[in-house]
Amino acid sequence: MPTQATVNSRLAESVNHNPILAAFISFAVGTVALFIYIVLTGIPFNQIAAAKDAPPVAWIGGFLGAFFVSVMATVVPRIGIALAFSLAIGGQMLVTLLIDHFGWLGIPEKPINLWRVLGATLITIGVILIRKF
């Protein structure tokens, strides 16, 4: 992911510093690559129809991916790749604790405990250290 963020940031520079356009190009290239893979490996296209049965929440994955790619293409040139990903990982850890604790998005509940909070705290300390030094 850090490599992806770095190259998408460079792509944004190439298209007049526009991270949204860079993200769009990145997703277009990814879509073409997946299409070629599907054709070459013989994955049947008729399986796509089964997606209609996916729960509504399953459809936001593309939006979340586009948001993440766009944000990273925006912030990497400004704050650097190490801090950008430290913040992303720290934020993801906090959100995962909440998702687990409350069982959001249909997953089994796994209550927050001291060890999990300690882990998230250590990650946060790491973010602070990366930012400071």
C-alpha positions in Angstrom: 0.0 0.0 0.0 2.8 2.5 0.6 4.1 1.8 -2.9 0.6 2.4 -4.3 0.2 5.6 -2.4 3.6 6.9 -3.6 3.1 6.1 -7.3 -0.5 7.5 -7.2 1.0 10.7 -5.6 3.4 10.9 -8.5 0.6 10.3 -11.0 -1.3 13.2 -9.4 1.7 15.4 -10.0 1.6 14.4 -13.7 -2.1 15.4 -14.0 -1.7 18.9 -12.7 -1.6 17.9 -9.0 -5.1 16.4 -9.2 -5.4 13.4 -6.8 -9.0 12.7 -7.7 -8.0 12.3 -11.4 -5.0 10.2 -10.4 -7.2 8.0 -8.3 -9.6 7.6 -11.3 -6.8 6.7 -13.6 -5.5 4.2 -11.0 -8.9 2.5 -10.7 -9.3 2.4 -14.5 -5.9 0.7 -14.8 -6.9 -1.7 -12.0 -10.2 -2.5 -13.7 -8.5 -3.3 -17.0 -5.9 -5.5 -15.2 -8.7 -7.4 -13.4 -10.6 -7.8 -16.7 -7.5 -9.3 -18.4 -6.9 -11.6 -15.4 -10.5 -12.8 -15.5 -10.3 -13.5 -19.2 -6.9 -15.2 -19.0 -7.9 -17.5 -16.1 -11.3 -18.3 -17.3 -13.3 -17.0 -14.4 -16.9 -17.1 -15.6 -18.5 -13.7 -16.0 -21.9 -15.1 -15.1 -20.8 -15.2 -11.4 -21.0 -11.3 -11.4 -24.8 -11.7 -11.4 -24.6 -13.2 -7.9 -23.4 -9.8 -6.6 -27.1 -8.7 -6.7 -27.6 -10.8 -3.5 -24.8 -9.0 -1.6 -26.0 -7.0 1.4 -26.2 -3.2 0.7 -23.2 -2.5 2.9 -21.0 -4.7 0.6 -21.4 -2.1 -2.1 -19.5 0.6 -0.4 -16.1 -1.1 -0.8 -15.3 0.7 -4.1 -16.2 4.1 -2.6 -14.0 3.4 0.4 -11.1 2.3 -1.8 -11.5 5.4 -4.0 -11.6 7.6 -0.9 -8.4 6.0 0.5 -6.5 6.2 -2.7 -7.5 9.9 -3.2 -6.6 10.9 0.3 -3.2 9.2 0.1 -2.4 10.8 -3.2 -3.3 14.1 -1.6 -1.4 13.8 1.7 1.8 11.9 0.8 3.5 14.8 -1.0 2.6 17.1 2.0 3.4 15.0 5.0 5.5 12.1 3.7 4.7 8.4 3.2 5.8 7.3 6.7 3.6 9.7 8.6 0.7 9.2 6.1 0.7 5.5 6.7 1.3 5.8 10.4 -1.8 7.9 10.7 -3.8 5.6 8.4 -2.8 2.5 10.4 -3.5 4.2 13.7 -6.9 5.3 12.5 -7.6 1.8 11.1 -6.7 0.2 14.4 -9.1 2.5 16.3 -11.9 1.8 13.9 -11.3 -2.0 13.9 -11.6 -1.9 17.7 -15.0 -0.3 17.4 -16.2 -2.6 14.6 -15.2 -5.6 16.6 -16.6 -4.3 19.8 -20.1 -3.5 18.4 -20.2 -6.2 15.8 -20.8 -3.6 13.0 -21.1 -4.7 9.4 -22.3 -8.1 10.4 -19.2 -9.5 12.1 -19.2 -11.3 15.4 -18.7 -9.1 18.5 -15.3 -9.1 20.1 -15.3 -6.8 23.1 -12.5 -4.2 23.6 -10.2 -5.3 26.3 -7.0 -3.9 28.0 -4.6 -5.7 25.6 -6.4 -4.5 22.5 -6.4 -0.9 23.9 -2.7 -1.3 24.7 -1.9 -2.4 21.2 -3.8 0.6 19.7 -2.0 2.9 22.2 1.4 1.6 21.2 0.5 2.2 17.5 -0.5 5.8 18.5 2.8 6.3 20.3 4.5 5.1 17.1 2.6 7.7 15.1 3.7 10.4 17.5 7.4 9.3 17.3 7.3 9.2 13.5 5.8 12.6 13.4 8.3 14.1 15.9 11.4 12.6 14.4 
